[in-house]
Structures are given as C-alpha cells and as structure tokens.
C-alpha cells in the first residue's frame, strides 16, 4: 500500500513518476459504498459524540472500496481528498450533493486533490472560494483544535488516525512532564496539557505548525503549561538524552539544552525526511529516533512511538524497539501494541499506523 492510499502521507517519500509511468485512473465514485461506510460508522459516531468528539474519518477508501479517496469530518467541515488521480468536476459535485443529503445542508464541503506540489493542488483542482472559508474548530475528547481546509501545506492540521495515540496520552499525562517530538500542530502536547500534564514540550522544525499549536493551547486555556521549540528533532532529542549532536549542521547556532528526563515521551516521526542533522527513515533506521527518545525518558516512564509505513509489520517493528532499547542500556519493561480506531479499517488487519506504548 502506498502512502497516498491511506491519506497519511506526511513526510513520506513520494512514489516516483515520470513520462513512462501510466496515468493514474480517476477513482470511480461509488455512492453505495459511501452509504455503507456511513451506516457502519453510525454507532461509532454516537459513541464519539458522547466523548465530545466531532472529528473522525467518514470514508477510508483503500479499505472500503474506492482506493485513493478519503473523506474526513472536522466539526462543520467535511474534507474529501484524493491521493494521485483527481475526481472530475462532475464527480466532485455529485459527492458534495450526496454528503449534504446524508449529513445536512449546512456543512462546509471542500475537495482537495493531493498533487505533489501544493500550488498545483490549489490552482488546478479546487474551487477558488475554499480559502475564504477561514478556520473551523473541531473537538476530540473535549479538546478544541483549529482546522483550515486549505493552507500552505497539504496535510490537515489534525491527523485523525492518531486519535488513538492522543487517547493514550490523555490517560497517562495527568501530573506528568511530557515531551512531544515531531509535534506538527501539537495535538498530542495540547491533549496532554488539557488532561492535566504539569508541562508539555512540543518540538518541530516548522514555525507555522507550532503557531497553530500555540493557538490550540490558547483556545483550550493551557498555554502557560505548553512550550514550543522550533528546531530539528535530532539536536533537541540528543541534547535532552545527553548524546552528542551530529550532522553537517552540528556546529551551527542552535537551542542549547541540558540533559533531562520526561515522564512521557510521544514520538511521531514522518515516514521519511532529510534535514541538516540527518535523515529520518522509520523503515530503515528507527533506532536512531528511538534511542534519544528513550534516553530522554525517566526510569519508570513511558514512550509512545508511532510507525506509519504499511510494509513494516507491527511485530517486526516491536522487535526493533526492544533490541534498540537493550543496546541503549534501557531494556523495556513492557510493550503494548495499538492501532487506529474503528473509523480507519484495514482490509488485511494490518493498518499502516502502528502505536507502541513502551514502559521503561
């Protein structure tokens, strides 16, 4: 399964395409399959509503019959996305009309095609009024998150499959110190603070993503307990772990940090990226990420780690974590494996998202 099929492609190495590649086929819009998915989610939607959640996936095409199409609800916003070949204008209009008939006429509907470049996506495939919709607010487990249907990047500001991870964070965070690595818009860090963490650090190289996280913290009344560090993962995590900083940028001025240990570390790396301090490659070298995260965790604490590459089996990755911990001199006391919740079905029972709750 390619990353674009799942709708969770942040940082993934794009599938190579050139003039010799076949043109991807436009997804066939089968509204009966969509209706079946909506009906199957009715009990989940009711359960989530009781938990003060109005953000969840309505249709997960790769497992529900229309590969390459996802439909997500973020409160009053419904966001449909395709991941290689776009829907034609007639199919988009039909999809919008069908969703309004099923979910209510007042919803805001936006269709995004995830072309390789944001400019191509926005200029070629979308109605020009989508940016004018402004920001929405959705709720997850009582936490308020800002959402914008169209912004400078391609990824939504809240990854819905990671609700399972944020749920774990909320259960463990009260009274704890929390380190959120690859924080993006700080969903896990804000959730931790709302749940009662005494402090939550959020680390990401993107200042614009952290600005959204700051707004989320402020909207939830927890800004005084949330810290934002605009920096690459490696210099922050390795300094906190007491390890030397490596890479071609290791001599440049950077945020200076003393070693310290957190009660709870949340590690959510992209599938692949390259930066001045080294490459992130979760399939090929997860230990380079896990070791500093583990060493920045207090004895008796917890690391919640994620892996988004479908081709890597959960048990194989678990073995990688356990061996890396032994090699780092911090064997794990226990590992609990988790996956996404029911709105992200997997036809082969092997969802791309894997979550490991590692007790030290």
C-alpha positions as CSV (number, residue, x, y, z in Angstrom):
1,X,0.0,0.0,0.0
2,X,1.5,3.4,-1.0
3,X,1.4,6.3,1.5
4,X,-1.1,8.3,-0.6
5,X,-3.6,5.5,-0.5
6,X,-4.0,5.9,3.2
7,X,-4.3,9.7,3.4
8,X,-1.5,9.9,6.0
9,X,1.5,10.8,3.8
10,X,3.3,13.4,5.9
11,X,7.0,13.2,5.2
12,X,6.6,10.0,3.1
13,X,9.0,9.6,0.2
14,X,6.7,10.2,-2.9
15,X,6.2,7.5,-5.4
16,X,8.4,8.1,-8.4
17,X,6.5,9.1,-11.6
18,X,7.9,10.1,-14.9
19,X,6.7,10.2,-18.5
20,X,6.9,6.5,-18.8
21,X,4.5,5.9,-15.9
22,X,0.9,5.2,-16.7
23,X,-1.6,8.0,-16.0
24,X,-3.4,7.1,-12.7
25,X,-7.0,6.2,-13.2
26,X,-9.6,8.6,-11.7
27,X,-11.3,6.9,-8.7
28,X,-14.7,5.6,-9.6
29,X,-17.2,7.3,-7.3
30,X,-19.5,4.5,-6.0
31,X,-22.0,6.2,-3.7
32,X,-23.4,2.9,-2.5
33,X,-20.0,2.1,-0.9
34,X,-20.0,5.5,0.7
35,X,-23.5,5.0,2.1
36,X,-22.4,1.6,3.5
37,X,-19.4,3.3,5.2
38,X,-21.6,6.0,6.7
39,X,-24.1,3.4,8.0
40,X,-21.3,1.3,9.5
41,X,-20.0,4.4,11.4
42,X,-23.3,5.4,13.0
43,X,-22.6,3.6,16.3
44,X,-19.0,5.0,16.4
45,X,-20.3,8.5,15.6
46,X,-22.7,8.2,18.5
47,X,-20.0,6.9,20.9
48,X,-17.6,9.7,19.8
49,X,-20.3,12.3,20.3
50,X,-20.7,11.1,23.9
51,X,-16.9,11.7,24.3
52,X,-17.3,15.2,22.9
53,X,-15.7,14.3,19.6
54,X,-16.9,15.6,16.3
55,X,-13.8,14.8,14.2
56,X,-13.4,11.4,12.5
57,X,-13.0,9.7,9.2
58,X,-16.2,9.1,7.3
59,X,-14.8,7.1,4.4
60,X,-11.4,5.2,4.2
61,X,-11.3,4.4,0.6
62,X,-8.4,1.9,0.4
63,X,-10.3,-0.5,2.7
64,X,-13.9,0.5,1.8
65,X,-13.9,0.1,-2.0
66,X,-12.6,3.4,-3.5
67,X,-8.8,3.4,-3.2
68,X,-7.3,6.8,-3.3
69,X,-10.3,8.6,-1.8
70,X,-10.7,9.7,1.9
71,X,-13.5,11.8,3.5
72,X,-12.9,13.3,6.9
73,X,-15.2,15.3,9.2
74,X,-13.8,18.1,11.3
75,X,-16.9,19.5,13.1
76,X,-18.8,21.6,10.5
77,X,-16.2,20.9,7.8
78,X,-16.2,17.8,5.6
79,X,-12.9,17.4,3.7
80,X,-12.7,15.0,0.8
81,X,-9.2,14.2,-0.6
82,X,-7.8,12.1,-3.5
83,X,-4.2,10.9,-3.5
84,X,-2.9,10.6,-7.0
85,X,-5.7,10.9,-9.5
86,X,-8.3,13.7,-9.1
87,X,-12.1,13.3,-9.3
88,X,-13.6,15.1,-12.3
89,X,-15.8,18.1,-11.7
90,X,-19.0,16.1,-12.1
91,X,-17.9,13.6,-9.5
92,X,-17.0,16.3,-7.0
93,X,-20.4,17.9,-7.5
94,X,-22.1,14.6,-7.0
95,X,-20.1,13.8,-3.9
96,X,-20.9,17.1,-2.4
97,X,-24.6,16.8,-3.1
98,X,-24.7,13.3,-1.7
99,X,-22.9,14.2,1.5
100,X,-25.2,17.2,2.1
101,X,-28.2,15.0,1.7
102,X,-26.8,12.5,4.2
103,X,-25.2,14.8,6.7
104,X,-27.1,18.1,6.4
105,X,-27.2,21.0,4.0
106,X,-25.2,23.4,6.2
107,X,-21.9,21.6,6.3
108,X,-18.9,23.2,4.6
109,X,-17.6,20.9,1.9
110,X,-14.1,21.1,0.5
111,X,-12.4,18.8,-2.0
112,X,-8.6,18.7,-2.1
113,X,-6.5,16.7,-4.6
114,X,-3.1,15.9,-3.2
115,X,-0.9,16.7,-6.1
116,X,2.8,16.6,-5.4
117,X,3.1,20.4,-5.1
118,X,0.6,22.5,-3.0
119,X,0.4,25.2,-5.7
120,X,-0.6,22.6,-8.3
121,X,-3.2,21.2,-5.9
122,X,-4.8,24.6,-5.2
123,X,-4.6,26.1,-8.6
124,X,-5.7,23.2,-10.8
125,X,-8.3,21.2,-8.8
126,X,-10.2,23.3,-6.4
127,X,-12.9,25.9,-6.2
128,X,-11.4,29.3,-5.5
129,X,-13.6,30.1,-2.5
130,X,-12.1,27.3,-0.3
131,X,-9.5,29.6,1.3
132,X,-12.2,32.2,2.1
133,X,-13.9,29.7,4.4
134,X,-11.4,30.5,7.1
135,X,-10.8,28.4,10.2
136,X,-13.0,25.8,11.8
137,X,-12.9,24.4,15.3
138,X,-13.4,20.7,15.8
139,X,-13.4,18.7,19.1
140,X,-11.7,15.5,20.1
141,X,-12.2,14.0,23.5
142,X,-13.2,17.5,24.7
143,X,-10.1,19.2,23.3
144,X,-10.6,22.0,20.7
145,X,-8.4,22.1,17.6
146,X,-8.2,24.6,14.8
147,X,-8.7,23.3,11.2
148,X,-8.3,25.1,7.9
149,X,-9.3,23.3,4.7
150,X,-6.7,24.9,2.6
151,X,-3.4,26.3,3.8
152,X,0.2,26.4,2.6
153,X,0.8,22.7,3.2
154,X,-1.0,19.6,2.0
155,X,-1.7,17.9,5.3
156,X,-4.7,18.6,7.6
157,X,-3.8,20.3,10.8
158,X,-5.0,17.3,12.8
159,X,-4.3,13.7,11.8
160,X,-7.5,11.8,12.7
161,X,-5.9,8.3,12.7
162,X,-3.7,9.5,15.6
163,X,-6.7,9.9,17.9
164,X,-5.8,6.5,19.3
165,X,-2.4,7.9,20.3
166,X,-3.7,11.1,21.8
167,X,-6.2,9.0,23.8
168,X,-3.3,7.1,25.3
169,X,-1.5,10.4,26.1
170,X,-4.6,11.8,27.8
171,X,-4.8,8.7,30.0
172,X,-1.2,8.9,31.1
173,X,-0.5,12.6,31.2
174,X,-2.1,13.9,34.5
175,X,0.6,15.3,36.7
176,X,3.4,14.3,34.3
177,X,6.0,16.1,32.3
178,X,5.5,15.4,28.5
179,X,7.8,15.7,25.5
180,X,6.1,15.7,22.1
181,X,8.6,15.0,19.3
182,X,7.8,15.8,15.7
183,X,4.9,17.7,17.2
184,X,3.5,19.3,14.0
185,X,0.5,21.3,15.3
186,X,1.0,20.0,18.8
187,X,-2.1,17.8,19.0
188,X,-0.6,15.4,21.5
189,X,1.0,18.1,23.6
190,X,-2.2,20.1,23.9
191,X,-4.1,17.0,24.7
192,X,-1.6,16.2,27.4
193,X,-1.9,19.7,28.9
194,X,-5.7,19.6,28.9
195,X,-5.6,16.2,30.6
196,X,-3.5,17.7,33.4
197,X,0.1,17.4,32.5
198,X,2.2,19.8,34.5
199,X,4.2,20.7,31.4
200,X,4.3,19.7,27.7
201,X,7.2,20.5,25.4
202,X,6.5,20.4,21.6
203,X,9.4,20.1,19.2
204,X,9.0,20.7,15.4
205,X,11.1,22.4,12.8
206,X,8.1,24.2,11.3
207,X,7.3,27.5,12.9
208,X,4.0,27.8,11.1
209,X,2.9,24.4,12.5
210,X,3.9,25.4,16.0
211,X,1.9,28.6,15.6
212,X,-1.2,26.5,15.1
213,X,-0.3,24.5,18.2
214,X,0.1,27.7,20.2
215,X,-3.4,28.8,19.1
216,X,-4.8,25.4,20.1
217,X,-3.2,25.7,23.5
218,X,-4.6,29.2,24.0
219,X,-8.0,28.1,22.9
220,X,-8.0,25.3,25.5
221,X,-6.7,27.6,28.3
222,X,-3.4,25.7,28.8
223,X,-0.9,28.0,27.2
224,X,1.0,28.5,30.4
225,X,1.9,24.8,30.6
226,X,2.9,24.3,27.0
227,X,6.3,25.1,25.5
228,X,7.2,25.3,21.8
229,X,10.7,24.5,20.4
230,X,11.2,25.4,16.8
231,X,14.1,23.1,16.0
232,X,15.0,19.8,14.3
233,X,14.3,16.6,16.2
234,X,17.9,15.5,16.4
235,X,19.6,18.4,18.2
236,X,16.8,18.6,20.7
237,X,16.3,14.9,21.4
238,X,20.0,14.1,21.5
239,X,20.8,17.0,23.9
240,X,18.0,16.0,26.2
241,X,19.3,12.5,26.1
242,X,22.8,13.6,26.9
243,X,24.1,12.5,23.5
244,X,26.4,14.5,21.1
245,X,24.7,16.3,18.2
246,X,25.9,15.0,14.8
247,X,25.3,16.0,11.2
248,X,26.6,18.7,8.9
249,X,24.8,21.4,10.8
250,X,26.0,20.3,14.2
251,X,28.3,23.4,14.6
252,X,25.6,26.0,13.7
253,X,24.0,28.0,16.5
254,X,21.0,26.2,18.0
255,X,18.9,25.9,21.0
256,X,21.1,24.8,23.9
257,X,19.5,22.3,26.3
258,X,20.7,20.5,29.3
259,X,20.0,16.7,29.6
260,X,16.7,16.0,31.3
261,X,14.2,13.2,31.5
262,X,10.4,13.4,30.9
263,X,7.8,11.1,32.4
264,X,6.1,10.7,29.0
265,X,7.6,11.0,25.5
266,X,5.5,11.0,22.4
267,X,7.5,10.1,19.2
268,X,5.5,10.5,16.0
269,X,8.1,10.7,13.1
270,X,7.2,11.1,9.4
271,X,7.9,8.1,7.3
272,X,10.9,9.8,5.7
273,X,12.6,13.2,5.6
274,X,16.0,14.6,5.3
275,X,17.4,17.5,7.3
276,X,20.7,19.2,8.2
277,X,21.2,16.9,11.2
278,X,20.5,13.6,9.4
279,X,17.7,11.6,7.7
280,X,14.5,10.3,9.3
281,X,13.9,6.8,7.9
282,X,11.4,4.9,10.0
283,X,11.6,1.8,7.9
284,X,15.3,1.7,7.6
285,X,16.6,3.2,10.8
286,X,14.1,3.6,13.6
287,X,16.7,3.1,16.4
288,X,18.3,6.5,15.5
289,X,15.0,8.1,16.6
290,X,14.0,5.7,19.4
291,X,17.3,5.8,21.3
292,X,17.4,9.5,22.1
293,X,13.7,9.5,22.8
294,X,14.1,6.6,25.2
295,X,17.2,8.2,26.9
296,X,15.1,11.3,27.4
297,X,12.5,9.3,29.3
298,X,12.7,9.0,33.1
299,X,13.1,5.4,34.5
300,X,9.6,4.1,35.0
301,X,8.3,6.4,32.4
302,X,6.6,5.8,29.0
303,X,7.5,6.3,25.4
304,X,4.6,6.2,23.0
305,X,6.1,5.7,19.5
306,X,4.4,5.5,16.1
307,X,5.2,4.0,12.7
308,X,3.3,4.8,9.5
309,X,4.9,2.5,6.9
310,X,2.4,-0.2,5.8
311,X,5.1,-2.6,4.6
312,X,6.6,-3.0,8.1
313,X,4.7,-5.5,10.3
314,X,3.9,-4.5,13.8
315,X,5.7,-7.4,15.4
316,X,8.8,-6.8,13.4
317,X,8.8,-3.2,14.5
318,X,8.3,-4.2,18.1
319,X,11.4,-6.3,17.9
320,X,13.3,-3.3,16.5
321,X,12.3,-1.3,19.5
322,X,13.1,-4.0,22.0
323,X,16.6,-4.6,20.6
324,X,17.3,-0.8,20.3
325,X,16.4,-0.4,24.0
326,X,18.7,-3.2,25.1
327,X,21.5,-1.8,23.0
328,X,20.9,1.7,24.6
329,X,21.1,0.1,28.1
330,X,17.5,0.8,28.9
331,X,15.6,-2.5,28.3
332,X,11.8,-2.1,28.1
333,X,9.7,-3.4,30.9
334,X,6.7,-3.9,28.6
335,X,5.4,-3.0,25.2
336,X,1.7,-2.7,24.3
337,X,0.8,-2.5,20.6
338,X,-2.1,-0.4,19.4
339,X,-3.7,0.6,16.1
340,X,-6.1,3.3,14.8
341,X,-9.7,3.3,15.9
342,X,-12.7,1.9,14.0
343,X,-13.0,4.7,11.5
344,X,-9.7,3.6,10.0
345,X,-10.5,0.0,8.9
346,X,-7.8,-2.2,7.3
347,X,-8.9,-4.9,4.9
348,X,-5.9,-7.0,5.8
349,X,-6.0,-6.2,9.6
350,X,-2.6,-4.6,9.2
351,X,-3.2,-0.8,9.3
352,X,-0.3,1.4,8.3
353,X,-0.4,3.2,11.6
354,X,1.2,1.2,14.5
355,X,1.5,2.6,18.0
356,X,3.8,1.1,20.6
357,X,3.3,2.1,24.3
358,X,6.7,1.3,25.8
359,X,7.1,1.2,29.5
360,X,10.7,1.7,30.8
